[in-house]
Amino acid sequence: MIRSWNFRHSTTVRVCGLEDIKRLQILNIATYITELVRTNQSMNVIDAIRALPKVELHVHILGSIQPKTLLQIIRDEGYDTPYSTVDDIIKRFQYTDFSHFIEVYMEITGYISEENHFEHITYDMLEKCAECNTKYVEASFSPRDHLQHNMDFSKMVGAINRGIDRARKSKGIDANIRIDLVRSSTQDEAMEVLDLIEKNPKNIVSIDIGGHEARWPPKPFAEAYQRARKMGLHLVAHAGEAAGPQSIWDAIEYLKVERIGHGVSAREDPKLIEYLKEKQIGIEMNPVSNLRTGAVDSIKDHPIREFYDRGLLVTVSSDDPSLFHTDMNNEFIQLNRHLGFDLSELFDISMIGLDLSFVDSTRKSELKETLQREYESIMTVQ
């Protein structure tokens, strides 16, 4: 098994208020903990969850756009829309089902008309991640949605990388890029995106297919995935979010994926669960997203507890945080409140995410030490 770290402290944490969790971005964790010890203070569980170091492997750049940023773009570009306030946009980010969510997502796509918009969107996303003490992010970008509007791939990726570089310097957060080939694309369109990646490879570590599973199954992308593997890219696919377990089987068989995005419907197939465990295929779970799109009826109904207890390699992410009104802190808090994940288990999920990440081995080792050190520091304040 991948899990090899040690937990040295109890998960019971005494109560004290933390006025502003953003202090964690101002003060080094160790300095902050030292101050708590010096003043004989301690954290309550929710503050400890917020302070936990985190890793996020499944978050979409466009789905992270802040409502105020989207409203400013709409105003700057002079679009005729029904949105005149931030509240109008927030109200639009409500969904009846997965198809309705895709409809709203594609509407937002249509408002992005300048490549440089992605620098601001990416930086905002990573700033929010840093506020949750997320140390490493793999951010998903769907260029096909914008190429059809005559936007330039190299300029878009360049803008995303500028946002990443700014966040790394100002917030100390690391990030890489995952390219979504978009499952509604033709094979030629998918290959065209791989051509563009070859010319603009900076920080791009993997490919994915997202979109409507029931309409566009994985098999037609087998050749593109085979080529991507030869290019040195890692392989991921959305599967089991809005389709049954066969979608996951097909992603494994035809695409040879290393990780599955969502994977909720694996709960319907005991043989699939055993296979995922045996082959150590990671599952990028997004509980609040699955609730918002109707993939689960409640957080209590989410299969992540079952999967974790059965030894599957599960991670937690926010998917489209702005569109689903969530972030990594909220995801962890929901797991604690409704599924009984304690601090050590939540930290375990962070470490699983780091082990499954596609960051280079040297940086991964450094991050592992950082996560372990911060966790131990948090747990001393009891």
C-alpha positions, 0 to 999 in steps of 0.5 A: 500500500502507498500509506507509509506515514505515522500519526503520533497524536490524538485527534481530540482538540480542545476548544478555542476560537480562531478569529481569522483563518487567514493568519495561517497565510501571514504566519508560518504554521510553526510560528503560529502554533508556538504562539498558541502554546506560549499563550496557553491557547488551543484550537477547536476541531473546525479551526484545526481542519482549516489549518490542516495542510491539503492537496487538491487534484481535481479542480477546474480553472474556469469553475473557480472563477469568482462571481465578481471577476465574471461580472467584471468581464461581462461589464468590460466586454459589454455583454448583454446579460441578465446579470447586473450584480454579483448576487445575480451570478451567485443565484445562477450557480444553482443546478437541478442536475448534471445536465443543467450544470453543464449548461451553466458551465458552457454559458460561462465559457462563452463570456471568456473572450481574452486569453489574458483573462486566465491569469486573473482566474488562475491566480484567484483560484490559487489564492483561495486554495492557499487560504485553505492551506492547500500546498499543491494543486493540479488544475484542469483546463479545457482548451477545446471549449475556447479554441472553438472561439478562436482563442490561442492555446499558447496565449491561454496556457501562458496566462495560466502559467503567469497566474501559477507563477504569481501565486507561487511567489506570493502565496507559496503554493505549487500547481501544475496543469491538467488538460481536459481533451473534452469528451465531446471532441472528435479524435482529430480535435483531441489529437490537435490539442496534443499537438498544442501541448507538445509545443507548449508543455510548461507545467502540463503533467496530465490529460483528462476527459470531462463532460457528459459521460452518458453521451460520450464514452471513453473508448473513442479516446484510446488512441489519443491516450496512447499517444499522450502516454508516449509523450510522457503525460499522466492519464486521468478520466472523469468517470462514474460521476453521471454514468454507471460503473461501466464508464469506469471500467471503460476508462481503465480498459481503453484509456489505461488511466492512473486516476479516476475523477469522481468514481461515485458509481463504483459503489454499484460494483463490488468487483470494480471496488476490489479492482480499484483497490488491487491496482491502486487506482486513485479516485478523485472524489468531490463530495459537495460537487456530487451533492450539487449535481444530484450524483448523491442525495446527501453528504451522508450518502456519499460513498467516500466513507465506504471507499476509504474504509475499504482501503481505496485510495481516495482524495478530496477536491472541490471540483468547481468551487465557485460554481458549487459554493465550496472550497477545500475547508468546506469539503473537509468540514462536511466529511467530519460533520456528516461522515465522521472523518477525524483529523488523522483521517483527513490528514491521511487523505491529504497524504494519499493525494500527495502520493497520487499527485504528478508532481516531481519526486524531489518536490513531492518529498519536500511537500511530504515533509512539510505536510507531516511537520505541519500536521504534527504541529497542529496536533500538539495544540490540544 
